[in-house]
Amino acid sequence: MTTDFDANEPVASPCIRLCTLDDHDVCLGCFRSMTEICAWSSASNDERRQIVATSELRRSASRQRA
């Protein structure tokens, strides 16, 4: 498996400044949960990568439902 990120570089926030929460407290812009958004600033790079991966799964599921 290859990776296309530098493990030493900080993981960029997926926020796109379209901050609107749905009924499940998930942002409709970046698809992070409110808990994940609040935890972002203190999360390690590994935790941030997991948050991004989880939010991408939510984004994909949302598109499939649409």
C-alpha positions, 0 to 999 in steps of 0.5 A: 500500500502506498501513501500520498502524504508526508507523515510529518506534515500536519493534516489540513482541516477538511473545513470548506466554510460551509458550516451547517449541521444536519439533524445528526450534528454532522456538518453538511460542508465537511461531513465531520461530526460536531465531536470530530470538529471540536476534537480537531485542534488537539487531535494527532495526525493519525487521529486527524487522518481517521476523522478525514477518512470517516467524513469521506465515508459519510460524504460518499454515503450522502451522495449515494442517497441523493 
